[in-house]
């Protein structure tokens, strides 16, 4: 299970992502309460987090092209250095009482562009750091490190916000961006094979789009997550802190978020040992659990309910995350991987700003409780929609990543699979 750690490039990549997520565990809590302290408006909070998400969505395709053209380690170093600068600026304006909603919107938008550059490179780098047969274990270990960082970050965020204020939480996030950039500077991987004559950005995007649309299981899952992520971002990231402020308190909300990440650590340990024929099917079915935290916030916002719900959600989410990253790495050519990830991210995230901005006005009209129940129902519908695809239900695991320039079968079935294999159930 720990074999990927024998590879130095993987160790540096995993360490950088863990440190980065330590700060990212602090940042949502700190930013949410910084805005609530400033205006006490859920609508303003939705606008601030929505601005960051919007810019990430707008620039993520460009990030995918960059990550397939430039060494991914270099992209990660540069984007994290810029992330340190943008988050440091947010911390300064909050700590000096200079923060305004327009200023936070602008800085959040800048950080969203940085995230768009980083995300495709980060997702596509793992298969380059380990042999093909270790991709699933590598993905699980990366996720374990990320979630361990998120546990500490969420708990630390709650403590910092309650003890010294949200500005110091944002300062910690800026520091972790800088430390992550240092770790990514040690990632040394072989360059991808040259593609011949240099093509333009639009041509590169067309190639990525062809790879993305050729596989029904890819775009079916992405469409499902378009709806699912919009519901979750509005319910958990916007309404969650508001409900917590009125019920369990800010520190307890940090514990709830940390419990979800603890569940993801447990889920990562499970994923290290998971060996099923239909890995993606297992991951998608587990996403039904995403509705539990929304239902808990709506019907019983108490720590004894929310912590177990968050723990169960975390375990389930991790099964999907490892299944998805492994399936993508095994069925998409390496030199097009970042671009396919960028289309994945675009589709999965495009509705997040809408969910974050719209949930406040919706809650004002129908009430917070009913809004959370509506969002939970949308999560269930999204999972049912993904399972309606035959290709999602029957995608087989592959022995390793697809070679650069190669094309896998659109359904994801490699030569050598027998009809009996293709008809088998996970």
C-alpha positions as semicolon CSV with decimal commas, in nm:
position;residue;x (nm);y (nm);z (nm)
1;X;0,000;0,000;0,000
2;X;0,289;0,237;0,072
3;X;0,495;0,149;-0,235
4;X;0,441;0,491;-0,404
5;X;0,631;0,655;-0,116
6;X;0,950;0,494;-0,242
7;X;0,949;0,745;-0,528
8;X;1,096;1,086;-0,439
9;X;0,888;1,285;-0,686
10;X;0,570;1,134;-0,544
11;X;0,676;1,214;-0,187
12;X;0,731;1,580;-0,274
13;X;0,404;1,601;-0,464
14;X;0,208;1,439;-0,182
15;X;0,376;1,660;0,081
16;X;0,303;1,977;-0,116
17;X;-0,061;1,887;-0,161
18;X;-0,100;1,798;0,208
19;X;0,048;2,129;0,322
20;X;-0,164;2,316;0,071
21;X;-0,478;2,150;0,202
22;X;-0,385;2,232;0,560
23;X;-0,426;2,598;0,468
24;X;-0,732;2,530;0,255
25;X;-0,896;2,369;0,556
26;X;-0,854;2,694;0,747
27;X;-0,946;2,934;0,466
28;X;-1,320;2,861;0,410
29;X;-1,396;2,895;0,782
30;X;-1,187;3,209;0,820
31;X;-1,325;3,375;0,507
32;X;-1,686;3,286;0,589
33;X;-1,673;3,442;0,934
34;X;-1,469;3,740;0,811
35;X;-1,756;3,826;0,577
36;X;-2,022;3,754;0,840
37;X;-1,837;3,977;1,088
38;X;-1,820;4,250;0,824
39;X;-2,182;4,258;0,708
40;X;-2,370;3,967;0,878
41;X;-2,513;3,891;0,533
42;X;-2,538;3,541;0,387
43;X;-2,592;3,706;0,048
44;X;-2,258;3,888;0,072
45;X;-2,086;3,565;0,174
46;X;-2,232;3,395;-0,133
47;X;-2,103;3,674;-0,357
48;X;-1,749;3,655;-0,214
49;X;-1,710;3,278;-0,241
50;X;-1,896;3,281;-0,572
51;X;-1,651;3,531;-0,725
52;X;-1,358;3,301;-0,656
53;X;-1,543;3,001;-0,796
54;X;-1,648;3,194;-1,107
55;X;-1,293;3,293;-1,195
56;X;-1,174;2,936;-1,142
57;X;-1,441;2,815;-1,383
58;X;-1,358;3,079;-1,644
59;X;-0,984;3,007;-1,648
60;X;-0,964;2,633;-1,577
61;X;-0,952;2,536;-1,947
62;X;-0,653;2,762;-1,993
63;X;-0,500;2,595;-1,687
64;X;-0,540;2,256;-1,853
65;X;-0,362;2,368;-2,168
66;X;-0,078;2,517;-1,962
67;X;-0,037;2,196;-1,761
68;X;-0,010;1,988;-2,081
69;X;0,245;2,228;-2,233
70;X;0,467;2,322;-1,937
71;X;0,619;2,082;-1,681
72;X;0,350;2,031;-1,422
73;X;0,586;2,077;-1,128
74;X;0,676;2,422;-1,255
75;X;0,309;2,513;-1,293
76;X;0,245;2,406;-0,935
77;X;0,536;2,612;-0,800
78;X;0,427;2,928;-0,980
79;X;0,058;2,899;-0,899
80;X;0,120;2,834;-0,529
81;X;0,358;3,130;-0,506
82;X;0,085;3,351;-0,652
83;X;-0,166;3,194;-0,415
84;X;0,053;3,292;-0,121
85;X;0,052;3,654;-0,239
86;X;-0,325;3,676;-0,292
87;X;-0,414;3,515;0,040
88;X;-0,160;3,730;0,224
89;X;-0,333;4,036;0,079
90;X;-0,672;3,910;0,204
91;X;-0,524;3,852;0,551
92;X;-0,375;4,200;0,562
93;X;-0,697;4,381;0,473
94;X;-0,896;4,177;0,727
95;X;-0,641;4,221;1,006
96;X;-0,613;4,596;0,946
97;X;-0,992;4,648;0,927
98;X;-0,959;4,769;0,568
99;X;-1,176;4,490;0,427
100;X;-1,479;4,576;0,217
101;X;-1,699;4,347;0,014
102;X;-1,573;4,485;-0,323
103;X;-1,211;4,441;-0,209
104;X;-1,274;4,084;-0,093
105;X;-1,451;4,015;-0,421
106;X;-1,147;4,134;-0,618
107;X;-0,895;3,939;-0,412
108;X;-1,113;3,629;-0,420
109;X;-1,137;3,656;-0,798
110;X;-0,756;3,678;-0,823
111;X;-0,717;3,369;-0,608
112;X;-0,971;3,192;-0,829
113;X;-0,751;3,250;-1,134
114;X;-0,455;3,105;-0,943
115;X;-0,662;2,801;-0,852
116;X;-0,756;2,752;-1,217
117;X;-0,388;2,731;-1,309
118;X;-0,308;2,491;-1,026
119;X;-0,592;2,240;-1,028
120;X;-0,543;2,061;-1,364
121;X;-0,166;2,035;-1,309
122;X;-0,217;1,902;-0,959
123;X;-0,466;1,638;-1,070
124;X;-0,262;1,525;-1,372
125;X;0,078;1,512;-1,198
126;X;0,028;1,200;-0,986
127;X;0,047;0,939;-1,268
128;X;0,384;1,088;-1,373
129;X;0,541;1,022;-1,032
130;X;0,479;0,647;-0,995
131;X;0,480;0,333;-1,215
132;X;0,144;0,250;-1,382
133;X;0,060;-0,036;-1,148
134;X;0,075;0,198;-0,847
135;X;-0,164;0,466;-0,971
136;X;-0,460;0,365;-0,752
137;X;-0,244;0,340;-0,440
138;X;-0,078;0,673;-0,525
139;X;-0,415;0,844;-0,566
140;X;-0,533;0,701;-0,235
141;X;-0,216;0,815;-0,054
142;X;-0,240;1,164;-0,202
143;X;-0,599;1,181;-0,086
144;X;-0,498;1,059;0,260
145;X;-0,241;1,337;0,285
146;X;-0,488;1,596;0,158
147;X;-0,752;1,489;0,405
148;X;-0,508;1,473;0,695
149;X;-0,418;1,833;0,614
150;X;-0,784;1,926;0,591
151;X;-0,856;1,773;0,932
152;X;-0,591;1,983;1,099
153;X;-0,688;2,287;0,892
154;X;-1,059;2,270;0,971
155;X;-0,997;2,221;1,341
156;X;-0,730;2,493;1,344
157;X;-0,958;2,727;1,152
158;X;-1,234;2,692;1,407
159;X;-0,992;2,757;1,694
160;X;-0,827;3,057;1,523
161;X;-1,156;3,219;1,431
162;X;-1,292;3,176;1,783
163;X;-0,970;3,277;1,964
164;X;-0,797;3,546;1,758
165;X;-1,025;3,620;1,464
166;X;-1,054;3,517;1,098
167;X;-0,766;3,735;0,973
168;X;-0,502;3,512;1,133
169;X;-0,663;3,207;0,974
170;X;-0,620;3,367;0,633
171;X;-0,257;3,447;0,718
172;X;-0,196;3,077;0,795
173;X;-0,345;2,988;0,456
174;X;-0,100;3,225;0,283
175;X;0,193;3,063;0,465
176;X;0,089;2,715;0,357
177;X;0,076;2,823;-0,008
178;X;0,440;2,930;0,023
179;X;0,543;2,604;0,191
180;X;0,362;2,403;-0,077
181;X;0,546;2,590;-0,351
182;X;0,876;2,488;-0,188
183;X;0,771;2,124;-0,180
184;X;0,656;2,127;-0,544
185;X;0,996;2,267;-0,644
186;X;1,139;1,925;-0,554
187;X;0,907;1,734;-0,790
188;X;1,125;1,595;-1,070
189;X;0,945;1,397;-1,341
190;X;1,025;1,310;-1,700
191;X;0,892;1,552;-1,960
192;X;0,601;1,435;-2,171
193;X;0,694;1,334;-2,528
194;X;0,701;1,625;-2,772
195;X;0,388;1,654;-2,985
196;X;0,573;1,772;-3,294
197;X;0,480;2,112;-3,433
198;X;0,349;2,350;-3,168
199;X;-0,027;2,399;-3,194
200;X;-0,237;2,691;-3,080
201;X;-0,440;2,708;-2,762
202;X;-0,768;2,657;-2,947
203;X;-0,633;2,348;-3,123
204;X;-0,516;2,208;-2,791
205;X;-0,859;2,272;-2,642
206;X;-1,027;2,091;-2,935
207;X;-0,810;1,786;-2,875
208;X;-0,903;1,788;-2,507
209;X;-1,272;1,826;-2,594
210;X;-1,252;1,529;-2,830
211;X;-1,103;1,313;-2,556
212;X;-1,364;1,435;-2,308
213;X;-1,672;1,379;-2,526
214;X;-1,555;1,043;-2,666
215;X;-1,627;0,870;-2,335
216;X;-1,987;0,872;-2,214
217;X;-1,887;0,779;-1,859
218;X;-1,673;1,094;-1,835
219;X;-1,929;1,351;-1,938
220;X;-2,219;1,172;-1,764
221;X;-2,038;1,193;-1,430
222;X;-1,936;1,554;-1,492
223;X;-2,298;1,653;-1,567
224;X;-2,408;1,483;-1,247
225;X;-2,150;1,671;-1,046
226;X;-2,254;1,998;-1,204
227;X;-2,583;1,969;-1,015
228;X;-2,440;1,797;-0,710
229;X;-2,162;2,051;-0,649
230;X;-2,398;2,346;-0,691
231;X;-2,626;2,200;-0,422
232;X;-2,341;2,117;-0,184
233;X;-2,155;2,446;-0,220
234;X;-2,466;2,646;-0,145
235;X;-2,584;2,422;0,137
236;X;-2,258;2,351;0,320
237;X;-2,036;2,649;0,237
238;X;-2,297;2,926;0,260
239;X;-2,592;2,806;0,468
240;X;-2,379;2,582;0,690
241;X;-2,188;2,864;0,867
242;X;-2,510;3,064;0,905
243;X;-2,690;2,768;1,066
244;X;-2,387;2,702;1,287
245;X;-2,381;3,064;1,406
246;X;-2,739;3,025;1,528
247;X;-2,708;2,675;1,676
248;X;-2,385;2,487;1,753
249;X;-2,136;2,778;1,731
250;X;-1,830;2,852;1,520
251;X;-1,583;2,621;1,692
252;X;-1,829;2,331;1,671
253;X;-1,875;2,397;1,298
254;X;-1,501;2,356;1,260
255;X;-1,532;2,020;1,439
256;X;-1,808;1,914;1,198
257;X;-1,594;1,998;0,896
258;X;-1,297;1,823;1,055
259;X;-1,516;1,516;1,111
260;X;-1,599;1,504;0,742
261;X;-1,231;1,514;0,659
262;X;-1,161;1,246;0,921
263;X;-1,412;1,031;0,739
264;X;-1,221;1,095;0,419
265;X;-0,903;0,967;0,585
266;X;-1,085;0,649;0,684
267;X;-1,224;0,631;0,332
268;X;-0,874;0,666;0,189
269;X;-0,753;0,371;0,396
270;X;-1,045;0,170;0,263
271;X;-0,968;0,280;-0,094
272;X;-0,608;0,159;-0,060
273;X;-0,740;-0,195;-0,024
274;X;-1,042;-0,176;-0,253
275;X;-1,024;-0,420;-0,545
276;X;-1,343;-0,431;-0,749
277;X;-1,406;-0,477;-1,118
278;X;-1,636;-0,172;-1,142
279;X;-1,449;0,085;-0,936
280;X;-1,630;0,387;-1,081
281;X;-1,971;0,231;-1,014
282;X;-1,879;0,185;-0,649
283;X;-1,763;0,546;-0,625
284;X;-2,079;0,692;-0,779
285;X;-2,313;0,483;-0,561
286;X;-2,133;0,610;-0,253
287;X;-2,226;0,967;-0,346
288;X;-2,581;0,915;-0,219
289;X;-2,430;0,981;0,123
290;X;-2,359;1,345;0,028
291;X;-2,720;1,428;0,115
292;X;-2,676;1,330;0,483
293;X;-2,508;1,649;0,604
294;X;-2,763;1,869;0,427
295;X;-3,049;1,677;0,586
296;X;-2,881;1,700;0,927
297;X;-2,841;2,078;0,896
298;X;-3,206;2,108;0,798
299;X;-3,371;1,880;1,053
300;X;-3,134;1,842;1,349
301;X;-2,848;2,094;1,359
302;X;-2,689;1,943;1,671
303;X;-2,332;1,828;1,713
304;X;-2,440;1,469;1,792
305;X;-2,615;1,451;1,455
306;X;-2,386;1,656;1,234
307;X;-2,057;1,492;1,335
308;X;-2,166;1,132;1,248
309;X;-2,330;1,257;0,927
310;X;-2,014;1,442;0,826
311;X;-1,802;1,136;0,907
312;X;-2,019;0,914;0,685
313;X;-2,011;1,169;0,406
314;X;-1,632;1,182;0,420
315;X;-1,594;0,804;0,394
316;X;-1,826;0,793;0,094
317;X;-1,672;1,091;-0,085
318;X;-1,327;0,938;-0,071
319;X;-1,442;0,622;-0,245
320;X;-1,560;0,832;-0,537
321;X;-1,254;1,059;-0,543
322;X;-1,006;0,770;-0,567
323;X;-1,227;0,582;-0,812
324;X;-1,258;0,888;-1,038
325;X;-0,891;0,987;-1,037
326;X;-0,787;0,627;-1,100
327;X;-1,038;0,580;-1,383
328;X;-0,931;0,903;-1,552
329;X;-0,561;0,818;-1,523
330;X;-0,616;0,466;-1,657
331;X;-0,827;0,559;-1,959
332;X;-0,700;0,900;-2,080
333;X;-0,367;0,949;-2,267
334;X;-0,106;1,109;-2,042
335;X;-0,033;1,403;-2,274
336;X;-0,402;1,502;-2,278
337;X;-0,480;1,426;-1,916
338;X;-0,466;1,783;-1,782
339;X;-0,697;1,910;-2,057
340;X;-0,953;1,638;-1,987
341;X;-0,928;1,723;-1,618
342;X;-0,985;2,089;-1,705
343;X;-1,308;2,006;-1,891
344;X;-1,405;1,785;-1,598
345;X;-1,343;2,073;-1,358
346;X;-1,522;2,325;-1,579
347;X;-1,833;2,111;-1,601
348;X;-1,826;2,009;-1,237
349;X;-1,772;2,364;-1,111
350;X;-1,963;2,581;-1,359
351;X;-2,280;2,582;-1,149
352;X;-2,104;2,632;-0,814
353;X;-2,111;3,015;-0,829
354;X;-2,481;2,999;-0,916
355;X;-2,546;2,774;-0,618
356;X;-2,346;2,994;-0,383
357;X;-2,506;3,319;-0,499
358;X;-2,864;3,189;-0,532
359;X;-2,891;2,999;-0,205
360;X;-2,914;3,314;0,009
361;X;-3,211;3,466;-0,174
362;X;-3,378;3,123;-0,196
363;X;-3,342;3,072;0,179
364;X;-3,489;3,418;0,239
365;X;-3,800;3,319;0,041
366;X;-3,864;2,956;0,143
367;X;-3,662;2,936;0,465
368;X;-3,325;2,782;0,545
369;X;-3,469;2,444;0,647
370;X;-3,668;2,389;0,328
371;X;-3,380;2,516;0,114
372;X;-3,145;2,257;0,267
373;X;-3,399;1,979;0,206
374;X;-3,437;2,088;-0,158
375;X;-3,060;2,078;-0,198
376;X;-3,044;1,727;-0,046
377;X;-3,306;1,609;-0,297
378;X;-3,100;1,756;-0,582
379;X;-2,797;1,556;-0,464
380;X;-2,997;1,232;-0,480
381;X;-3,130;1,318;-0,827
382;X;-2,778;1,391;-0,950
383;X;-2,651;1,050;-0,839
384;X;-2,947;0,874;-0,997
385;X;-2,873;1,057;-1,322
386;X;-2,512;0,934;-1,323
387;X;-2,620;0,577;-1,257
388;X;-2,863;0,595;-1,549
389;X;-2,558;0,571;-1,780
390;X;-2,469;0,213;-1,874
391;X;-2,106;0,315;-1,927
392;X;-2,083;0,450;-1,572
393;X;-2,223;0,126;-1,434
394;X;-1,995;-0,098;-1,641
395;X;-1,663;0,084;-1,678
396;X;-1,391;-0,175;-1,603
397;X;-1,067;-0,107;-1,423
398;X;-0,762;-0,094;-1,652
399;X;-0,408;-0,215;-1,575
400;X;-0,249;0,129;-1,599
401;X;-0,245;0,472;-1,768
402;X;-0,285;0,509;-2,144
403;X;0,037;0,593;-2,327
404;X;0,078;0,951;-2,458
405;X;-0,090;0,995;-2,795
406;X;-0,286;0,670;-2,770
407;X;-0,662;0,646;-2,783
408;X;-0,857;0,417;-2,556
409;X;-1,192;0,274;-2,654
410;X;-1,458;0,545;-2,591
411;X;-1,637;0,318;-2,346
412;X;-1,314;0,271;-2,158
413;X;-1,277;-0,101;-2,239
414;X;-0,930;-0,206;-2,334
415;X;-0,843;-0,473;-2,585
416;X;-0,831;-0,811;-2,414
417;X;-1,148;-0,770;-2,207
418;X;-1,371;-1,067;-2,268
419;X;-1,750;-1,030;-2,304
420;X;-1,786;-1,202;-1,970
421;X;-1,554;-0,945;-1,811
422;X;-1,746;-0,656;-1,961
423;X;-2,076;-0,797;-1,834
424;X;-1,948;-0,863;-1,482
425;X;-2,080;-0,666;-1,185
426;X;-1,854;-0,485;-0,940
